[in-house]
Amino acid sequence: MSNLVEIRDVEFGYAERSILSGLQMDFPRGKVIAVMGGSGSGKTTILRLIGGQIRARSGSVKVDGQSVNDLNKAGLFSLRRKMGMLFQHGALFTDLSVFDNVAFPMREHTDFSESVIRDLVLLKLHAVGLRNAAHLMPSEISGGMARRVALARAVALDPQLIMYDEPFAGLDPISMGVTANLIRQLNDALGSTSVLVSHDVHESFAIADYVYFLSQGKIVAHGTPEQMMASDDPYVRQFVHAEPDGPVPFHYPGSSLAQDLGLKEPA
């Protein structure tokens, strides 16, 4: 099976601060790949590299055989038409109705007539269970419903690649389960590749084909959800089982509290 996205030896950072180091990742066509890790580990940065919002210092990021780093503005826009993005918290246009939010990418990137757009929007909304909410405004629907509208918008153009940035954040258990199932069902129906950035172990493991774990900008473990659940790796065990003690410290690294307060270090 070929890979839709390939990341090889990628280094990225801001000034002297390294964010990603030695990254090697494959995203096969038709699969759901979860990228997991603690806050600040570089997960969302990977999505931005794939979409070309930022460029790697070194190494390569290829999407559908094209090197993202080598594309000009027109090339990037063309590549992004093959991508869908579900932003953290949905990011709906607050002044547009549910219908117009989903219609937006169609009107922006196609020459479809309004009658065709109407039918396509209703089909996408029906797929996420919100066809009868098409006339409502984002302020008139719940957070879970807004996330489903954002999902319908993300798949509006039947993209080859769908990226999800924390799709389960802030959702109740029912909405979380519904959203997870929709991600899997839409991926399989469209034959897309999905990249899922999430902290939620249970929902992500239930729908993912493969999992990458990041820590401090590096891949520390990868495998199937079953392999990760059975892993003896200290980082994976701490993350999967929500253990307070392990390789990931609670405090940001630096001087001790005693040093900052001018006190004697405890023995």
N, C-alpha and C positions, 0 to 999 in steps of 0.2 A: 504494500500500500504506500503510495507517495505521500509526501508531506506538503501541506498547503503553506505552512510557515516553518522556516528553519532559522535558528539563532545559533551562531558559531563564534566562540571566543570573544563575546561582547564585553567591552569595558565602557562604563559610563559614570560620570560624576559631575559635580559642580565645583569649580576651582580646585582646591586641594582635597575636597571631600569626595571620597569614592562611594558610589551608590550601588553599582553592579560590577562584578568582577568575574572574568572567566566563564561567562554564561554559555551553556550548551543546552539547547532545548529543541525538541521536535513536536510539531502539532499535526498529526495525520489527518487527512481528509475524512470527513464524516464522523469524527470523534468529538467527545466532550472532554476537554483537558482542564483540570483544576490547578490553579497556582495558589498555594497557600503559604502562610507564614505570619509572623507577628507584625504589628504596626511598624512602619518604617523599614521593612525588609526589602523593599524595592518592587513589590508586586505591580502596583499601578504604573510604575515607570516602564515596565515591560510592555504594557498596553500602549503607552505613548510612543515607545520605540517602534512597535509594529505599525501604528498608524502614521508614523512619520512626523509627529508633533515635535519630537526631539531626535537628535542624531547621535549614534554611538561614537565614542572617541576612537574606538578600534573594533575590529571584528565585523561581522556581517549579519544583517537581518534581511531575510528573503521572504517575500510573500508571493505565492503563485509564480515562483521562478524569477521574480524581479527584486533587485537589490534596492531596498528602501532608501539607503544612504545616497544612492547615485541618481535618484529621480529628481527632476526639476518640479516646479510648482504645478504645471499642467499634468505631469506624470503622476504626482501624488494625488491630485484630485481625481484622476481617472482610476487609480488604484482604490481610493477610498469609496468609490461607487460600488465596489465589490464587498464592502464592509458594512456591518451594522454595529451600533454601539448602544448599550444600555448603561447610562451614567449612574453613579451612585445617587440614590434618592430620586431617580427618574429624570429630573431636569426637564419637565414639560414646559412648554411656552404658556405662561399663565394667562395671557390675553387671547389665546386661541382655544377653541372648543376641542373636545376629545377627537371629534372627526377631523378637524383641521390640523391637529398635532400629527395624526397618522398620515394625513394627506401631504404634509409639508415636504418630505423627501421626494415624493412622486412629482409634485409640482416643480420642485427645484431641479430635479435631475432627469426628467423624462418629458416627452412631448405628448403624453397621454391626454385624451379629451377628458373633460370633467365627468362625463357619464362613465367612462372607464375607471377613472379615479374613484368615483363614488362606489362602484361595485367592488373594487379591490380593497378600499378602506373598510367597507362593511364585512368583507370576507376575513380580513385581518382581525378586526374587532370581534367577530364571531369566534375566531380561533382562541381568543383569550377570554371569551365569555362576556364581552361588554358591548355587543352590537347595539343593544337598546339604550346604552348610555352615550351614544355618539353625539347627541345634542348638548350634553352637559359640559360645564366648564371645569377645569382642574380643581377649583376651589369647592366644587360641589360633590366631589368624590373622595373616598377614603384613601389613605396612604397605600394600602394594598392594591386598590383599584388603579391608582395612578401608576404604580409600578407595572401593572399589566398593560396599561395604555402605552407606557414607554417601551415595553417589550414588543407590542404590535408595531410601533413606529420603527423599532430597531430592525424588524424583519420585513418592513414595507416593500423593499426592493428585492426580496429573496436573495440576500447576500450570501457569498461563498463563506465568509468569515463573520462570526458574531462574537463581539467581546462584551463581557459583563463585569462591571466594576462594583463589587459588593452588592449583588442583587438582593440579598436577604436582609440587609441592614435595616433595622427598625421595624421589621414586619412581625405580626403576631404569628403563632405557630401554624394556624390554618393558612394564612396568606403565604407564609414561607413554603409550606408543602405544595400549595397550588402553583406558586412561581417556579419551584424546582421542577415539578412535573411538566410544566409548560416549556421550560428550557429544553428538557430532554425530548419532548414530543415534537417541538418545532425544529430542533436540530435534525431529528430523524426524518421528518416530513420533507424538509428542504434539502437534505443531503449536505448540510453545511458543516463547517468546523466551528466549534464553540470553545472560547477561552474564558474560563470562569475564575475570576479573582474573588476569593472569599475567605472569611475567618470561620465560617460555619461548617464544622466537620461533618455532622450528621447529614445535612441536606446535600452537601457537595459530594460526599462519598456515595450517597444513594444514586446519583445520576452520572458521575464521572467515569470515564474509561481509564483514565490515567491521572496521576497526581504528581506535581512537583512541589517540594518544600523548600522555601527560601529562608535563609538566616543571614543577616548582615550582608546582603547583596550576593550571596553565593547559593548554589543548589547544594543542599546538605543531604537530600534523600529524594528518590523518585521511584515510582512503581504503581501497580494497580491499587485501588482502595483496599483490597483484601491483604495485599502485601504490606501496606502501610499500617493497617490495624494490628498486624502480627509482628511489626518491626520492633527490634530491641534497641534501635538507635535512640540515644537519650533525648535528642531534640524532638524526634517524631513522637516518642512516648509522652513527653511533657505536653506537646501541643494537642495530640489526639485525645489524651485523657485529662486535659486541663489540670495538670499537676503544678502546684505553686513553686516547687523546687526543681531546678534542672539547669540546663545550659543557658536558658534565656533569663537574664536577671530582671528584677522588678525595677531597679533604679538605673537611670541613664548613667553610663560610665563617666567617671571623673573623680574629683577629689571627694573625700569623705565629709560627712556632716561635721565631725569633730574638727577637721582642718578648717572648714569654712567659718566655724564659730570660735576658732582660736583655742580650742580645748585640747587636752592631752588625749591621744589615742588610747582606747581601752586595751588592756594587756591581752 
